[in-house]
Amino acid sequence: MGKGMGAVICFSGVVRETEDGAPITAIDYEAHEEMARHQFNRIFDAVEKSWPVESVRLVHRLGVVPVNEPSLWVEVTAPHRAEAFAACQFVIDEMKQKVPIWKKPLPA
């Protein structure tokens, strides 16, 4: 970690046991991978222009992810917690709106 960095925010998005009120066993994630990478890079560029972050790391699993397992992991390193939290929230919100990842809940 670089000098002046005082906050590391880690977020894990975990598959819940219900989707739209119905019980599920897992979610099957699919993506247009090339476009997803492109959109993630655009989001990361926007973060760099908006906050003084040192790094943003992100992993989104594809394929079948069982209930109670993480499907998303985001880590943001920044000088202060407010910047790190804001950047992390931005990444997640933008991802949900712009990145072509689709989920198919698998019924219980």
C-alpha positions in Angstrom: 0.0 0.0 0.0 1.3 3.4 -0.9 2.1 6.3 1.4 -0.9 8.3 2.5 -3.4 5.4 2.1 -5.4 5.1 5.2 -8.5 3.1 4.1 -9.1 -0.2 2.5 -12.8 -1.1 2.0 -13.8 -4.7 1.1 -17.3 -5.6 0.0 -18.6 -9.1 -0.6 -21.9 -9.6 -2.3 -23.4 -13.0 -1.2 -26.1 -15.0 -2.8 -29.3 -14.8 -0.7 -31.6 -17.8 -0.2 -34.5 -16.1 -2.0 -34.9 -14.2 -5.2 -38.0 -12.1 -5.7 -39.5 -13.9 -2.7 -39.0 -17.4 -4.0 -36.5 -19.8 -2.5 -33.4 -20.6 -4.5 -30.4 -22.9 -4.3 -28.0 -20.8 -6.4 -27.7 -18.2 -9.1 -26.2 -19.0 -12.5 -24.3 -15.9 -13.8 -23.6 -15.3 -17.4 -21.7 -12.4 -19.0 -20.7 -11.0 -22.3 -17.1 -11.1 -21.1 -15.4 -8.8 -23.6 -18.1 -6.1 -23.1 -18.1 -6.6 -19.3 -14.3 -6.0 -19.2 -14.8 -2.9 -21.3 -17.6 -1.5 -19.1 -15.6 -2.3 -15.9 -12.6 -0.4 -17.3 -14.9 2.6 -18.0 -16.1 2.4 -14.4 -12.6 2.2 -13.1 -11.6 5.2 -15.2 -14.5 7.2 -13.8 -13.4 6.3 -10.2 -9.9 7.6 -10.9 -11.3 10.9 -12.1 -13.6 11.3 -9.1 -11.7 10.1 -6.1 -8.0 9.9 -5.1 -8.0 6.1 -4.9 -4.8 4.1 -5.1 -6.5 0.9 -6.4 -9.8 -0.8 -7.2 -10.0 -4.5 -7.4 -13.1 -6.5 -8.4 -14.0 -10.1 -8.9 -17.4 -11.2 -10.2 -17.9 -14.9 -10.4 -19.6 -16.5 -13.4 -21.4 -19.8 -13.6 -23.3 -21.3 -10.7 -22.8 -19.7 -7.3 -24.6 -21.4 -4.4 -26.6 -19.7 -1.7 -24.4 -18.2 1.1 -21.3 -17.9 -1.2 -20.0 -14.6 -2.5 -20.6 -13.7 -6.2 -19.0 -10.3 -6.0 -15.9 -9.0 -4.2 -14.7 -5.3 -4.4 -11.7 -3.7 -2.7 -11.0 0.0 -2.8 -7.8 1.6 -1.3 -7.9 5.3 -0.7 -6.4 8.0 1.6 -9.6 8.2 3.7 -12.7 6.0 4.5 -15.2 8.5 3.0 -13.5 8.3 -0.4 -13.1 4.6 -0.3 -16.7 4.0 0.7 -18.0 6.4 -2.0 -15.9 4.9 -4.7 -16.9 1.3 -3.7 -20.6 2.3 -3.7 -20.2 3.9 -7.1 -18.5 0.8 -8.6 -21.3 -1.5 -7.4 -24.1 0.8 -8.6 -22.5 1.4 -12.0 -21.8 -2.3 -12.4 -25.4 -3.2 -11.8 -26.6 -0.6 -14.4 -23.9 -1.0 -17.1 -22.1 -4.3 -17.0 -23.6 -7.1 -19.1 -23.8 -9.8 -16.4 -27.1 -11.7 -16.2 -28.3 -13.8 -13.4 -30.6 -16.8 -13.5 -31.9 -18.0 -10.1 -32.0 -21.7 -9.7 -35.1 -22.8 -7.8 -35.0 -24.8 -4.6 
